[in-house]
Amino acid sequence: MNYAALRAFHHVVEQGGVTRAAAALGLTQPTLSGQVKDLQARHRVTLLERSGRGVEPTELGRALHALTRRYFAVEDEIDEFLANARDPGSGRLRLGADAPAHVIPALAAFARRFPRMRLSLSLGNSRDILGQLLDRRCDVAVIPDLPRDRRLYAAALRDDRLVALVPRRHPLARQGRLAIGDLARGSVVLREPGSRTRAVLQAALERAGVALGAAIEVGSREGVIEAVAAGLGTGVIFASEFRGDERLRALELAGAATHSREFVACLGARRDVPAVKAFVEIAQALARRE
């Protein structure tokens, strides 16, 4: 296998074009293009095709890219392993979470313990972060209600529940609770499909036999908060994600189970990597103190 050609192909797909890929690798465009052509010619395949936006992978190219992503992720892991063996306090740790509130305290404690460790944090909905973890694009994830998967090691951290958000001057704001059936009586501000908030709410609505009427879909919890504050409807988020806002009131959702459990997780094969193991232990210790 021609390593340079494989790396060239991988970066063209990752960067979305030859120009950016060449810059990322420190190569000239003709050199990089030649490497990709050599890879295709040697194996008599078509991996990339021209489009209006430049080049895109063919169906075969997308399948190969899924393999090269894992291949180069393992290469990065080897580099990190050797770096940690030489200096356990250095290296890199990539974190993923569905909400800043769920991961920042553990990240801060980890950074104090390992000040020379390079840290990065990716935020997204639960489905996206789980995909990053399984694809080795993040090392540790803090997300709710993980599916059973033999590839993963997971430790429970804490339980959470959904709450309804209404404007401070809403007629129900002083009552402290909202029956889940009342969500059908007005507009509801929902998270996007793929978020755990949406999945837990949908399951609760189905159990209660409630069908929503008007709904507005917003792609982040911050967006939900702002939409509710603007009077666009009643919002639903997890209690741990609402840090207080004088414009709003959080109400208990009554009439259905809306609980979720949060986990810290990594690939089982990486459970004993020093930085991964340390972060998991720190996250568990902080959860026990709550």
Secondary structure, DSSP 8 states (H G I E B T S, - for coil): --HHHHHHHHHHHHHTSHHHHHHHHT--HHHHHHHHHHHHHHHT---EEEETTEEEE-HHHHHHHHHHHHHHHHHHHHHHHHHHHH-TT-SEEEEEES-HHHHHHHHHHHHHH-TTSEEEEEE--HHHHHHHHHTTS-SEEEEES----TTEEEEEEEEEEEEEEEETTSTTTTT-EEEGGGGGGS-EEEE-TT-HHHHHHHHHHHHHT----SEEEESSHHHHHHHHHTTS-EEEEEGGG----TTEEEEEEESS--EEEEEEEEEGGGTTSHHHHHHHHHHHHHHHH-
